[in-house]
């Protein structure tokens, strides 16, 4: 049985890229710019808003408004 994937740490790198560490020991770089192109996610285009993220028990979160499944972030990220 695989444990539930979680983001355990997030660091701002540059532009719209975060370095995310996962509970399986893998660290990935995730570029959120492509995700910030539609819907409520356009709020992420504001760099001040983007840099004001936090971690909830499972993933990166922006003001309890925007969050992405850790499995999705893991899939789209590139190894750091």
C-alpha positions as CSV (number, residue, x, y, z in Angstrom):
1,X,0.0,0.0,0.0
2,X,1.4,3.4,-1.0
3,X,1.2,6.2,1.5
4,X,-0.8,9.3,0.6
5,X,1.5,11.7,-1.3
6,X,2.0,15.1,0.4
7,X,4.0,18.2,-0.2
8,X,6.2,18.6,2.9
9,X,8.1,21.7,1.9
10,X,7.9,24.5,-0.6
11,X,10.5,27.1,-1.5
12,X,10.2,30.0,-3.9
13,X,12.9,29.7,-6.7
14,X,12.1,32.4,-9.3
15,X,9.3,33.8,-11.4
16,X,6.4,31.3,-10.9
17,X,8.6,28.3,-9.9
18,X,8.5,26.6,-6.6
19,X,10.8,23.8,-5.3
20,X,8.5,21.2,-3.8
21,X,9.6,18.4,-1.5
22,X,7.3,15.4,-1.2
23,X,6.9,12.9,1.6
24,X,8.5,10.1,-0.6
25,X,11.8,12.0,-0.5
26,X,11.6,13.4,-4.0
27,X,12.1,17.1,-4.8
28,X,10.7,18.7,-7.9
29,X,10.6,22.1,-9.6
30,X,7.1,23.1,-10.6
31,X,6.4,26.0,-12.9
32,X,2.9,27.4,-12.1
33,X,2.8,29.9,-14.9
34,X,1.0,27.6,-17.3
35,X,-1.6,26.9,-14.6
36,X,-2.1,30.6,-14.0
37,X,-3.8,31.2,-17.3
38,X,-7.5,30.6,-16.6
39,X,-10.2,30.6,-14.0
40,X,-9.4,31.6,-10.4
41,X,-5.8,30.6,-11.0
42,X,-5.2,33.9,-12.9
43,X,-4.7,35.3,-9.4
44,X,-1.4,33.5,-9.4
45,X,-0.1,36.0,-12.0
46,X,0.2,38.6,-9.3
47,X,3.7,37.8,-8.0
48,X,2.9,39.1,-4.5
49,X,-0.1,36.8,-4.3
50,X,2.0,33.9,-5.8
51,X,4.8,34.3,-3.3
52,X,2.3,34.4,-0.4
53,X,1.7,30.6,-0.4
54,X,1.4,28.3,2.6
55,X,1.3,24.6,3.1
56,X,-1.8,22.9,4.2
57,X,-1.7,19.2,5.5
58,X,-1.3,17.9,1.9
59,X,-0.2,20.6,-0.6
60,X,0.6,24.2,-1.4
61,X,-2.2,26.6,-0.8
62,X,-3.0,30.2,-1.7
63,X,-5.4,31.9,0.8
64,X,-7.6,28.8,1.0
65,X,-8.6,29.7,-2.6
66,X,-6.2,27.8,-4.8
67,X,-4.6,24.5,-4.3
68,X,-3.5,21.6,-6.5
69,X,-3.5,17.9,-5.8
70,X,0.0,16.8,-4.7
71,X,-0.2,13.9,-7.2
72,X,-0.7,16.5,-10.0
73,X,2.2,18.7,-8.9
74,X,4.4,15.6,-8.7
75,X,3.4,14.6,-12.2
76,X,4.1,18.0,-13.8
77,X,7.2,18.8,-11.8
78,X,10.8,18.2,-13.0
79,X,13.4,16.7,-10.8
80,X,15.3,19.4,-8.9
